[in-house]
Amino acid sequence: MAVRQDASTGEMVDDGNSEQSSIDPTMMEIKVYSPYQIYFDEQAYSISAVNDTGPFDILKGHHRFLTLLSPCELLIRAQNGEEKIKISRGVMYVKEDKVTVFLDV
Amino acid sequence: MRRPNEIERDEKSIGTLVELTGVFEGIASMRIAQIKNQVLQATAFFNDLWEIYSQLRVDNLFRFGRSQDSSKVLNKDLYILITAEGGFSGDIDQKLIRVMQQTYDKDKHDIIVIGHHGAMQLVQQGISFKKYFKLPTRDKNINVSPIIQYVQQYQKTTVFYQEYISLMVQDVKRIELSAAVQQQGKESEENEKKEIITAENTIFEPSVYGVIDHLERSMLQIAMSQLILDSKLAQYASRFRAMTASHERAEETKAEYHLEYNRAKRAIKDQRLKEIINGLRKAKVAA
């Protein structure tokens, strides 16, 4: 939150830059879910996975991409650290800085 | 008239039945709430997947994920019957088989039955089936791949299942599987502006057709799982209804036993009182 204390009055005031400061320009939206469970649904820096061609990483600004995933461990680098999700199969769709991973399909 | 201690024993045993039916009623009601929630979640997932698939389609044909090769498809229709595993589900399975028999022709149709109760019913009626699958006990991550492998071998698949309408109303429905997939997709498509995904604007791995086939198989699996869940929902509701009726009957019987017990006890007391009065009278006369 971009809220500061006014030096003259002592009141808490919003400096109007709250939206700007909360959005990191290097982050993208990532959602990893199966029909019955959501595993990850937050902003993150990158996601790594494996398909038939081999391991790959997706970062912000990636071209539109649709791939079938091989059994692997998804690695998501988020603000709070890394998150690993072991998968047996899935489909990944990347579009306009939004990554959707459909699991168990 | 029966002795009070005999009636008391019966009342106690019917009391156990009241408690048991109450517990079963509670379990069924809890399962209904859980499955309804899962169906909603799976529908949202399906809709997202359908959105991508519909943007990829070059025509309206649903190919059951068997790629562009349709040469190995059997010239027969497949009937899939989703029934209960046990016998605690009321008469809905018999109703389902009756509906199936209206159109069944053994030369034109092969049957796959899911659920032991339905398989037993078919055997009793002398109807042969190609394969029997156990109804999945769990409600999440149902593995329907072996069923889908059969589905892909046939030109058309019709599923007979139990539909949950409300807690008190369940019905038998038949639906063509590809129609079930497309029906679910249409519901998600309404009021949406379409965008086309092509090899020109998207990178595909392994290939466009590879992805389409995979998505079709996936959506078939989700649709099939949804039908199984819908059937389970209806079965739990049917069980809930049966348990509610049994619970009410058991409570009524318990109340009747209690009344009978009180009457029997009262009758014994009256009898003793009568004997005492008679004894007193006789003693008075003798005096």
Interface residues (C-beta under 8 A of the other chain):
Chain A: Y33 S34 P35 Y36 Q37 N51 D52 T53 H63 R64 F65 L66 T67 L68 V91 Y93 T100 F102 D104 V105
Chain B: Q38 Q41 A42 F45 F46 D48 L49 I52 L56 K140 N141 I197 N201 T202 I203 F204 E205 P206 G210 V211 H214 L215 S218 Q221 I222 S225
